[in-house]
Amino acid sequence: MSDIPLENLEFAKGRGTFPCDISVLEIHQDLDWNPKVSTLNVWPLYICDDGAVVFYRHSTEEPMELSEDERNELMKKESSRLLKTGHRVSYSPRKEKALKIYLDGGPAKDPGQD
């Protein structure tokens, strides 16, 4: 789709699920590019869930150097975009489950409950 040769393809998992809010100014430094994994369902990749975001890039292309004015303009546009999409999601989309710890192999019974 992108015409990037396979040997030059790098990828990284975005933080959280879609929509994945990350600054384009930080994307090359903040993500773990080309994690050493053999399958999609192991850490740090684990992209088997719906909504996972995967970024890709050409490994031989250098990021463009921005002037201070270009950087400020880009930051202004990103701030506007983030305000339109609302706040960042900082919670897990999975439902929490209670943690029970049994020290003797089973639930403790109160002698007065019988």
C-alpha positions as CSV (number, residue, x, y, z in Angstrom):
1,M,0.0,0.0,0.0
2,S,2.8,2.4,0.9
3,D,5.4,1.2,-1.7
4,I,8.0,0.9,1.2
5,P,10.2,-2.1,0.5
6,L,9.8,-4.7,3.3
7,E,13.4,-4.5,4.3
8,N,13.0,-0.8,4.9
9,L,9.7,-1.0,6.8
10,E,9.7,0.0,10.5
11,F,6.6,-0.1,12.7
12,A,5.6,0.8,16.2
13,K,2.5,0.4,18.3
14,G,0.7,3.5,19.3
15,R,-0.2,4.2,23.0
16,G,-3.6,3.1,24.0
17,T,-6.4,2.4,21.5
18,F,-7.9,4.5,18.6
19,P,-7.9,7.4,18.6
20,C,-4.3,7.4,19.6
21,D,-3.2,11.0,20.5
22,I,0.5,11.5,20.0
23,S,2.3,14.5,18.8
24,V,4.0,14.2,15.4
25,L,6.9,16.0,16.9
26,E,7.4,13.2,19.4
27,I,6.4,10.1,17.4
28,H,10.0,9.2,16.2
29,Q,11.4,9.4,19.8
30,D,8.6,8.3,22.0
31,L,7.5,5.0,20.4
32,D,9.3,1.7,20.5
33,W,10.2,1.2,16.8
34,N,10.7,-2.3,15.6
35,P,10.2,-4.2,18.8
36,K,11.9,-7.6,18.8
37,V,8.9,-9.9,18.7
38,S,8.1,-13.0,16.6
39,T,4.3,-12.8,16.9
40,L,1.7,-10.1,17.3
41,N,0.3,-11.3,20.6
42,V,3.3,-10.8,22.8
43,W,4.6,-7.7,24.8
44,P,5.6,-5.1,23.8
45,L,3.6,-5.3,20.6
46,Y,0.4,-7.1,21.5
47,I,-1.9,-5.8,18.7
48,C,-4.6,-8.5,18.8
49,D,-7.3,-6.2,20.3
50,D,-9.7,-4.1,18.4
51,G,-8.6,-0.4,18.2
52,A,-4.9,-1.0,18.3
53,V,-3.0,1.7,16.4
54,V,0.2,0.8,14.4
55,F,2.4,3.4,12.9
56,Y,4.9,2.7,10.1
57,R,7.8,4.5,8.5
58,H,10.6,4.1,5.9
59,S,13.8,3.3,7.8
60,T,16.1,5.2,5.5
61,E,14.2,8.5,5.4
62,E,15.4,11.1,7.8
63,P,12.8,13.2,9.6
64,M,12.4,16.7,8.3
65,E,14.2,19.4,10.2
66,L,11.7,22.1,11.2
67,S,12.4,25.8,11.8
68,E,11.2,27.3,15.1
69,D,8.3,29.0,13.3
70,E,7.2,25.7,11.6
71,R,7.5,23.8,15.0
72,N,5.3,26.5,16.7
73,E,2.7,26.4,14.0
74,L,2.6,22.6,14.1
75,M,2.2,22.7,17.9
76,K,-0.6,25.2,17.6
77,K,-2.4,22.9,15.1
78,E,-2.0,19.9,17.3
79,S,-3.3,21.7,20.3
80,S,-6.4,22.6,18.3
81,R,-6.8,19.0,17.2
82,L,-6.5,17.6,20.7
83,L,-9.1,20.1,22.0
84,K,-11.6,19.1,19.3
85,T,-11.2,15.4,20.1
86,G,-11.7,15.9,23.8
87,H,-9.5,14.8,26.6
88,R,-7.0,12.0,26.4
89,V,-8.1,8.6,27.5
90,S,-5.9,7.5,30.5
91,Y,-7.9,4.6,31.7
92,S,-7.9,0.9,30.7
93,P,-10.9,0.0,28.4
94,R,-11.0,-3.4,30.2
95,K,-13.4,-3.9,33.1
96,E,-11.6,-4.3,36.4
97,K,-12.0,-7.6,38.4
98,A,-11.7,-8.0,42.2
99,L,-8.5,-9.6,43.4
100,K,-8.9,-12.5,45.9
101,I,-5.9,-13.9,47.6
102,Y,-6.2,-17.2,49.5
103,L,-3.4,-18.1,51.8
104,D,-4.6,-21.6,52.7
105,G,-5.8,-22.8,49.3
106,G,-9.5,-21.7,49.6
107,P,-11.8,-19.1,50.9
108,A,-11.8,-18.6,54.7
109,K,-15.0,-19.6,56.4
110,D,-16.2,-17.8,59.5
111,P,-17.3,-20.4,62.1
112,G,-20.3,-18.3,62.9
113,Q,-21.7,-18.5,59.4
114,D,-22.7,-22.2,59.5
